[in-house]
């Protein structure tokens, strides 16, 4: 998985980077077929925003969380992303393993 962490009006410190990595590892426990993940952290006055776009096979999952504290925004983001990944995983498993339905031709006795 490729993970890129960037900051808008914010310097991404090693502590923030490590915190994001730990939270994204929690998501990967549920689903390991992630192609690419992009995390954008931004600050505007007292509004800290965390965005993530996760590319998986066949879909892009996007989440956004806003809070007064950056670490709280990252926590909210990880929770939202975790729920969406579990939902995507359940949907993909429901449809991919169903056997093909066979139609039997019933003929009337003559």
N, C-alpha and C positions, 0 to 999 in steps of 0.2 A: 504494500500500500504506500502510495506517495502522499505525504502530508506536508502542506505548506501553510505556514502561519505568518500572517502579515498584520501590520497595525496601521490604522489611519488616524493621524494626529496623536500617535502613541508609539513609544519605543517598546518593542517586545523584548523584555528582559529574559534572562535564562530561567528565572523563577516562574514567570508567566508561561514560558514555553513548556517547562516541565509539568506545570499544572494542567495545561491543555493536553499534553501527551498522555498523562494519567487518565484524564476523563475520556479521551478518545479510545484508550485501551479497554475501558469498560464497555464501550459500544462494540468493539471487535470481539468481545467474548461471545456475543450473541450471533454475530454474522461476520465471517472472515472473507467473503468474496467482494471486498471493496477495491475498486480500481484506483480512485484518486479522491483525496479530501482536501478542501481548501477552507481555512478558517481565517476570518477577517475580524479583527478587534478594533473598535473605534470609540472615541471619547468626544462628547460634546457637552460642555459644562458639567452638569450633574447627571448626565445620561450616558451610561456605558452600554454599548451594544456589542453583541457577539453574533456573528453570522457564520454559518457553515453550509457548504455545498458538497455533498458526498455523491460521487459517481459510482453506481453499481451497475451490473449488467442489465441494460434495458431501461434504466431510469436514473434521474438525478433527484436526490433528496435534499431539500433546502429547509433550514430552520433559522430562526432569529429569536434572540432573547435580549431584553432590555432591563436594566436595573441600575440602582444608584452605585453599586459596588461592582467592579469588574469581575471579581471572583464569583460573586453571586450570579452574575449574568452567564458566566461560563458553566456554572452548576445547572442553571435552568436550561441552557442550551443542550447540555449532555442529556438531561432528562427527556427533553422533547425529541432529540435525535434518537435516543434509545427506543422510545415508544414507536417512532416512525419506522425504524429499522426492523423491529419485531413485527410490526404490521405488514411491511413489505415481504419479510421472510415467510410469514404465514400464508400470505396470498400466493407467493411463488411456489410454495410447497403444495398447496391445495390443488393447483392446476397441473403441475408438471408430472405428478405421479399417478394420475387417474388412468386406468386402462381404457383402451378404445372400446366404445360401445359397439357391440355386435348385433346386427339386426338379423333375426331368424325369420326365414320365410315359412309361413305356415300354409300348407296346402290342404284343401278340404278333400276328404276321402271320396272316391268316385264309385 
